[in-house]
Structure formats: C-alpha cells, structure tokens
Amino acid sequence: MRRKIPSTAALAAFEAAARHQSYTKAAHELAVTQSAVCRQIASLEEFLGVALFRRGQRGVLLTEAGQRYARSVATRLDEVERDTLDLMSQAGLGEALGALELAVVPTFATQWLIPRLTEFQALHPGITVHLTPRTRPFLFEDTPLDAAIHPGESFWPGTTGQVLMSEHLIAVAAPSLVQRHLAGQPCQSAEDVARLPLLQASTRPYAWRQWFESQGLKVEHDMAGARMELFSMLTEAAAQGLGAALVPSLLIERELASGRLVQLLPHSQDSGRAYRLIYPAHKAETPGLITFQAWLTMAAAASPSTDR
C-alpha cells in the first residue's frame, strides 16, 4: 500500500519557507532558486489540497492550516535528521547500542558529567550520549528524550530511575571578596557571612534564609542581591568577587581545588534534593540506558563530593 507522504524535498522547502516567512530566504538556505522553492510548495499544496501560504504586504504568510502543518513537519524533519546523524556517528563502530538522548541541568553537565564522559566513551564506544539542557521537569512523551539527570525531591509521575547523590549546599566566595569585606580575616561564623554581599539563585529564592536559619541566625537581607538562573552563573559571579554564593559542593570541585573559590564555613546543608537519573518506565529495559545507568551509578559513588 502506497503511503500518503509528500516528497522530502517539498517538505524541506515548506519548512524553511515557513520558518523564514520568505521564499527567498528559504531558497538561499537550501541553495536553490526561489522558483524551485515556489514549485515545491505549489506541488505540496496540490498534493494536500490545502493552501499553506497566503500573500501579505511584506511577503508570504502561513495560513492557519499551514501553521499547524509547519509545527508538525519541523518536528518530524528534526527527528529524521537526528536519527540520520546518530547512524552516521556509529559508522565503523561494529555492534552499537545506539544513541542516548539525555536531558541534564547545564551546570551539572559542564562541571560534573562531561569531565567524566571520556571514561564512559572509552568503556562503551558503541553508545553516543547526546546532551540537551533542561532546568525544569518536563513530560517525556512531548520530547525525543530517553532520560534526564535532575536535582529534585522525588521522581516524576510515570517515571523510574536511580538516585545518584544527595545535594549539599556550601557557602563560597572569592578570596578577594573576603579580603575586601572582612579585612582578610577568614569567616568565623554565619554572622561574618551575613556581612558579605549575597548572590541569589532565582530557582532557590529561600536558599540563603534556610542556610542561615540552619545555624540559628535570622538575617533581614537574606533575599537581597543579584539573582541568577544557573549555578554556573552563580559560580562565576562568585569567583569574580561579586558576592558570596550557595552552591552544591559537587558542582565546584575544580574551583575549590584551584583556589578561585574558598568555602566560607565548614557547614554543609542538605538541600533536601538529590540528583537522580530519571526515565519513563517503558525505557527501563533499553540496553544503552541500562549500560549508562550502571556506569553513572559507579561514577557518582566514586565522586569525592558525593554525600549519601
């Protein structure tokens, strides 16, 4: 039975024209003539029996049907491209377990995971790990993602996985900041930390308040200070002397080792969150994911900043 599928050339021309809202720009991107794009879209509209574009004062505009179809086509073309690149990347590797699409919070990826992926790839060259930044929970069915590494208080509904390590927050700052605000003397108490400008994590608005309260201290300005979305931003801002930051210890191993940051007090606060490998229940028997989970669990256990 012949499938009712348009040609990929027509779909590619339509997707490019829809994204640019211009036949000319689509032609430039695809390295073809404008008339070629017009012919492809005309043949697609004839095939569908639906108008996808209408003429506007400044070029072409998608019809309502065109808008819906453009979203669908863009998603399908992205999937085909990703599958093609996955297959190409496995060429010459013999028996391969395939690719793993992993969502991960950006700072954890750059500071902890990526420095360890060389070991994983050496052990398992048949598995390619693709990383996508995600800072908040999401629904797997709406994405092509296989799994996620996320800090949270529990697994997401309909998912399973592995607890990797608990998250402990420590107060850090650049030595230059301590020099300026505390006359070069090391912090002796939470009161000393309160004298420093504080950097805030926008996703953890009460972090400093909870940190001070855990030491029996109430600070009026505990929510004041520059707010930043990512821990990588907080870490760099602290290293540049902009203020003190509360950061998970596992994300700043290199900065502490190099002396760019110093831990202000020995106090380490359990945030109540844990980094988890999370995936839909129906993915649990995927060979590549099983292999990655086993390696990741061992890597987490061996991490010097792991608290269990």
N, C-alpha and C positions, 0 to 999 in steps of 0.2 A: 504494500500500500504506500503510495507516494505521500510524503509528508507535506503539509501546507506551510513551508518555510521559505521566506524570501532569500534572495542571494545575499551572502555576507558582504559583498561589495556595496549593495544597495543599503544594507543596514549600517555599514560603517559610514557611508556618505550621509545618511539621515542623522545618525548620532552626532557626527561632527557639526553638521549644519544646525541641529537643534541646540547643541552646546554653545555655539558661537552666535546663533541667531543671524547667520550670514552664510550664503552660498560661497561667496568669495573667500572668506577666511577658512571655510571647510576645504575648499579646493587647494588653498595654499598648504594647509596641514597635511592633506593627503597626497600632495604633489601631483595633482591632476588639474585639468582645466575646469573653469566654472561651468561650462556647458556640460561637461561629463557629470558633474555633481547634479545639475538640473535633470539630466536624463535618468540618472539612478533614482532620484527621488520621485520623478514622474512615473517611472516603472513600478516603484514601490507603492505609490498611491493607487495606480491602476490594479496592481495585484491585490491590495487590501480593499479597494472600493471605498476608500475613505480619504478625505483631504487632510493632510498633515500640516500644511502651512497655508498662511494667507498673506497677502501683500500688505505691508504697512508703510507709513511715511518714510521710515528710515531703513527699510529692508523687509525681510520676511519675519513673520511671527508664527509661532506654533498655534494651531487650533487646540481646543480642549482635548480632543482625541489624540492629537499629536503630543501634547504634554504628557498624557498618561503613557503613551507608547514609548516616548523618549526615555522616561524613567526605567521602564522595563527593559528596553533594548540596551541601555547603558549598563545595567546590572549584568545582563547575560553576556555582553561582549567582554566586560571585565572578568567574568568567570572563565570564559574561554581563553582569554589572554593569560590569566593566572595559571590555568591548567597546562597551557602550552609551554609557558616558561618553566613550570615545575618539571615537565617531561624533558625539556631541553637541558635543564640543570642536572638531570640524573644520567645523561648520556655517558656511557663508558664506565659506569659505576657497578655494573653487574646487577645482582639481585638487590633491588632497592625497596625500602619500606615506605618510600614516598615522602611527601611534604607534610609538615605540621604547621597549621595556622594558629599562632599564639597571640592572644591579647595580653598586654602587660603594661603596668603603670610605668611611665617613661623613666623616672629616676631609678627605680629598681632595675630596669633593663640596662641602663648605661653604667650604673655603679656596681651592680652585683651579678646580674645574669650574663651579660655579654662578655665580661672578662673571663668567665668560666666556660663559655660555649666552645672555645678551641678544644678543650678536653673532650667535650661531648662529640664534636665532629670527628676527632681523631679516633674515638672508640666506635662511632656509628656513622661512617661516611655515606651510608645509604639513606639517611634521614636529613632532609633540609628543614630547618626551623625558620619560619617567616615570622617577624615580629610586627605587631600593629599596636600603636599606643592607645590605651583606653584608661581613663582615670576613674570612671564610674561604672557600676554594674549595668548589664545590658541583657537582652534576650538573645540567646544563641540562634534561635530559629530565624531571626532577622538578619543574620550575618553568615559569611562563609567560615567563621572561626571555629576551630576544633576545641580550644581550651583557653583558659585565662589564668594568669597569676595576679591575684588581687588581695590587698590587705582589707580584712573585714572581720566582723564578729561571728559570721556563720556562712555556710554555703548558701547559694542562691536557690530559690524554689526550682525543683525539677533537675537539680544537678547533684553531682557527687564529686569526689576527688580526694586530695591529700593535704593535711595540714603540714606545712613546711617548717615554719618557725614563728614564734611569737614576736611581737613588735615592742621594743623598749625604747622610750624617748630619753635622750640626754640633752642637756643644755650645753651649747658650744658657742665659741666666738673666736675671732681672730686675736692673736696676741696683741696686735696694735690697738684694738678696742679696749682691752683690759688696761693697757698702758695709759691710754688717754683718760679713761673714766675712773680708774682705781689706783692711779699713781704707780702702776706697775706691780702692785701687790696682787697675789692670787686671790680668787674668791674664797672666802671662808664660810659663807652661809648664803641662804636664799635671799637674805636682805641685800647682800652685795650684788647678786644677780639682778635684783629689782632696780638697782641704781643704773643699770645699763639700758640703752635703747633696745626695745624688743622687736623682733621680726615675727610676723604672724603668718600662719598657714591658712589660707582662705577656706580650705576644706576642713580645718580643725579650729574653729573660732574660739573654743574654750580651752585649748591645749595648755596655754600658759597658766590660766586660772587653776586648772586641775593640778598642774605641776606644783604651783606654789601652795595650794591647799593640802597637797600630799605631804608637805613639810610644815604644816600648821601656820601658814602665813597668808594673810589677805592683802592683796596689792590692788590699789584703786585703778592703776593704769594698765592692768594685765591684758586688756584687749586693744590697747593703743599700739600704733606702729604700722609700718608698711606691710601690706598684705600681698601674698604671692601664691599662685595656684599650685606650683610644683615644688617638691622638696629639692630638686636640683637648683631651682632659683633661690630658695632659702639658703642652701649650702653655699652657693657662690656669693650671694649678698653678704652672708656672714663672713666668708673668707676675705671679702673686700673691706671689711670693717664697718659695714652699715648698721650692724646690730647683733644681738645675741639671737640664736635660733634654737628651737626644739626640733630635733631631727632623729629619726630611727638610727640607732647605732650601726646597724648593718649597712646603711647607705653612705657612711662617711669613713669607712675603714682607711681609704687612701689619704684623705685629708688629715686625719688624726696622725697617721704614720709619718706623713711628710712635715707635720708641724704647721700647716696652713691654718688649722683649727685646733683649739685646745678644749678639752672638756672642763667646764667651769666648776662642777662639783661631782663627787663620786656618785651622787644619787642618780639612779636609773628607774624610770617609771614605766610600769606595764601599762600600755595604752588600752588594753582590753581587746586589741585586734591581733590577728595572726595572718601571715602570708600563706595563702592557700593556692594549690593548683586545682582549678575548678573546670569541670566539663560536663556536658549533658550525659545522662545515664546511658543513652544508647551508643555513646562513643567509648564506653569503658573497655571494650574488647578490641579496639583499634590497635594493631601491632606497634605502629610508630609511637602512639601515645603511651602505651604500656612501657616501652623501652625508655622513653623520655622521662616518664614519672619515676621509674626506678633510679635512673641516674640523678634526677633532680633531688630526690629524697636523700640520697647519699651525699650530694654536694651541700645540701642545707645542713645536714648533721655535722659535716666537717667544717662549716663556716666558723671562723673564730668569734663572730658576734652573735652566733645562734643562742637564743635563750629558750629553753623548753620548760 
